[in-house]
Structure formats: structure tokens, C-alpha cells
Amino acid sequence: APANITNRTGYHFQSPKNWINDPNGPMYYNGIYHLFYQYNPEEPIWGNIVWAHSYSTDMINWKPLQPAIYPSAPFDINGCWSGSATILPGNKPVIFYTGIDPQNRQVQNIAFPKNLSDPFLREWVKPHYNPVINPSGDVNASAFRDPTTAWYGPDGHWRTVVGSKQGDRGVAILYRSRDFINWAVSKNPLHSVEGTGMWECPDFFPVSPMTTDALDTSAFRKGLKHVFKVSLDITRYEYYTIGTYDFVNERYIPDGLSPDNHTGLRFDYGNFYASKTFYDDGKRRRILWGWSNESDSVLNDWKKGWAGIQAIPRAVWLAGDGRQVVQWPVDEVESLRHKQVMINKKTIKSGGVVEVKGIETEQADVEVVFDVSSCLDKVEKFDPGWTDPQKLCSLKGAEDQKGAEVGPFGLYVLASGDGEKRTAVFFRIFKDVNKHVILMCHDPTKSSKREGLYKPTYGGFVDYDINKSAGKISLRSLIDHSVVESFGAMGRTCITSRVYPDFAPGSKAHLFAFNNGNAGVKILQLKAWEMRKALVN
Ligand code: DQQ
């Protein structure tokens, strides 16, 4: 098939072939990063799930190892589902994962490296006393999975939460253990929210309101905040809140700055699911990994022979205002930056485009700062009924000029030379009673003419005071054949999309800055780099 039919990524984590989903048990151990992931060794569709395993020294270039965990005992004979890694005292890693037993019940198991002196931790041993946690009492055995990295309390107990549901109520069931083997259920869940359905892949970690320095998952002291995230099976999106961990009452209490349900904050407003963080002791940062599924047709997944990638790992920390987290691709991805071009102080007039020339852009990294200071006084009015940014992005689109004053402006990525085919990454600015409202969107509706593609428009609001920054707002997009990951306002709002451009054979991807609003918008500076291929498995 011509290269543009496979759209295989060049520097995103993926498997040589077949299906991948959730990132599992990411960890940094003795100078090496480990990434495990849900993998079907046989087909490019979900099934036969094992934990595939790769290692890296920079989280960008990866070498594959043999699967670490695969069905072998009654407690996981029907599948080895998602889980996490914890580093125990004495520098001993342990994996916590969900096994599917002969009755198709979900149970929680542990596994240890067979040989701690193997730098790659290739073989893992599952003790015979597994499962260590059973779905007991009124726990729904088919909704009981994805144990988190455990944290150690000042009372000498380890704790973990397992995602579940009780009726329609999403629940994070809390367990406690002194020895990591015998686990007792806590009287109350760590957290639960009515009407949110099954909580997959919960994640719970401390953040500091004082610094951007990351904290180990077990960090515990006065004044810290915690982030609690779940992947909602009913919407297939993830939501998080920032709150307080009330250790005495064994509860997480969200701050209430944003709704604690399927309308709340998201790490990513696009195709990004089953994410998991870990503390990187090497560079003292917290890293977020998320899975980005294909939105190609299943038939085409079979033709390509592969499905699923992991997004570029992101450093994550609490924003200075404490209202949200901020994410930024790990610095190591910049080692792939190669040829660079730059555009300075160029105004894009209404309806205009500026092409970024001189580099190949199907594998690129672009950073741009727009300046809209000259038109902030004439923006269109915000309707307070517009509560759903994704809907607003579809409603308004990248083309809409009716009433559009400041924006839509942004980038056309993976575009054909005539700009007809493109994925639009853009902002649009509105005026609410006493503040500006910034909308950020991905519009892939014109990304490809191929049939059977799922091309949802994605959107999020950007909680960013554009007046404080004198009318400037930044945008970064990582472009890689069939994926676009965008970071608005230095990582305050992130959107990931999968797109499948179908250029004519031999023609290349183009990159443009565009402006479809009435007001002229200035590119203060745009830098774009061609990206080298990473060594990925
Ligand atoms: N994927 C795993 C489950 C998890 C789901 C199975 C989330 O453990 O709940 O492959 O994508």
C-alpha cells in the first residue's frame, strides 16, 4: 500500500504490529524506563490480552522485550488487564494487575521480577498465593479492575485503589496492606460519584501548590494537594479533579473548582484514554502516559496490521493558580528535532494563510505564539449557554466566519498543498461579562476523503488570562503522520486526534498558519522542526 494509506507514526510509541491499548506499570528503575502495555499478540483488534514490555533510556527510543505478564495460572487465565508498578523499600519493583479468572471474574494479582540483577527485568514471577484481592461482598466482579500504584502511609500501611461501579455510581475502592500480600478493604471508598458509571484506570497522586517539582506517589505532608483521575467507560474520556487527601478519614475530597463528573477537567480533550502517571525519580518529574486509539475503520486496521499508539509522554504538574494541571511533552522528544524554520512578526489577514515552507511536515514539532492584542476589544459575545466546548467547536468549526471576530485562527496540519485537505488546530476568542473566554479546537472533518473514518471535532476551553499576557497565546503541535497532539497556552489545554490524510501518491504534507476571523492576527513567532524517526520497538 502507498505510505499514506498506512499512516504509520514515526516517533510515537507503538508495536511493530497488532493491537495495543492502555499503558501499564510505567516506571523508572535503575536508570531504565519500562513501559508495559495491553497487547494482543495475534491480531490488530482487542483480545488475548497480555502485558507487552519495552525499555528505554529516554522515553522516546524503545527496544522491545518479551511479554512480561501473560495468562498462565487460574487467576489470570482469561487475560492480564491493566495495572501499575510500585517500587517497594529496598528498591524492589512490584506489579499490580487485574487478572481474569476462569469464571471471568476480575481479581487483583501481584508479580515480582524473577531476577533483580537483570537490568531489563525481563521475567516476572506471579506468586502462587494470587489473587491478593478478590471481589468480595457486594463488589461487582465484572467491574473491578486497574489497581493504582500503591502509596505508603505514615501508619505503615500500603494503599491502592481499584476502579469499580455500584449501580451507576463510579467507585474507587480502597485497600490497605502492611506486607503488599494481605489486603483489607476500607470501610468507605476513597472516592465515588453517582451517575458516572464504571471507573476504569483510576490514578491518584500528590502535587505541590508551592513548586512545580514533582512528588513521589507516597509523599505525604501538610499543604499538598492530590489529583484524582478516572477513565469513564460511558464517555470514553478521562476526567480529573484537584482536591485534598483526608488521610484520617481515608477520603479524597475534591476542591470543587470544577465539576466532579463527566463535564469536568480533562488531561486531554481528544482521543486519549486509560492514562497513567508515574514518578520519574531520575529527573524528578511526574510523567503522564495515555493511549490514543485508531479512528480508522476496523477493516483498515486489519489492512494495516496494527492499531493503537501511546501519546508522547508528558510531564505534568499543578498550575501556579492551582486550578488545573499543566502538561508538556518530555524534553527528550526535542532530541528528534532536526531541520528548523522560523517565521517572525507576520500578520495573517482575515481569510488568509501563511505557509510554513522549507521542512517536511508529516513528522514535525511546531511552536507558535500568536498576538491578538490589537483586537481584544472587538471580540464576539460569549453565550453562557455554551457549556460544552466540544459541541461549540463543531458548531463553529474552523471555517465559520459568521460573527467570528478573533479566530478561528491557528494551524492547518497534515494539509494538502492547496490546503483543501487539512486538520485545523485553532483558537477562537469570546467575551463574557468581564473576561475573555478562549476556545481551543481540533477540526479533522476535512482531514481525509477516505471512507469509514471517525472524524470527531474536539474542543476544550483554555483557562488562561489573555489580558495578563498582553494578548499573546501559544500553541504547540506534535505532528506524526496519523496523530496530532496539541498543547494550548503552554499546556493548559491539550487535544489529541488521530487523522488519516490521503494525499495523492508522491505528494507531501503541508503546514499553514490560518486565520478565518474578521480581525487580523499576528504570528509573533513560529518555529517548526522536522522530526527524526525514533527507534520504536
Ligand atoms: N482496558 C483494560 C482494562 C481497562 C480498559 C483491558 C481501559 O483493564 O479497564 O484491556 O481501556
Boltz pocket constraint, residues with backbone or C-beta under 6 A from the ligand:
constraints:
  - pocket:
      binder: B
      contacts: [[A, 21], [A, 22], [A, 38], [A, 49], [A, 81], [A, 82], [A, 83], [A, 98], [A, 145], [A, 146], [A, 200], [A, 201], [A, 231], [A, 273], [A, 274]]
      max_distance: 6.0
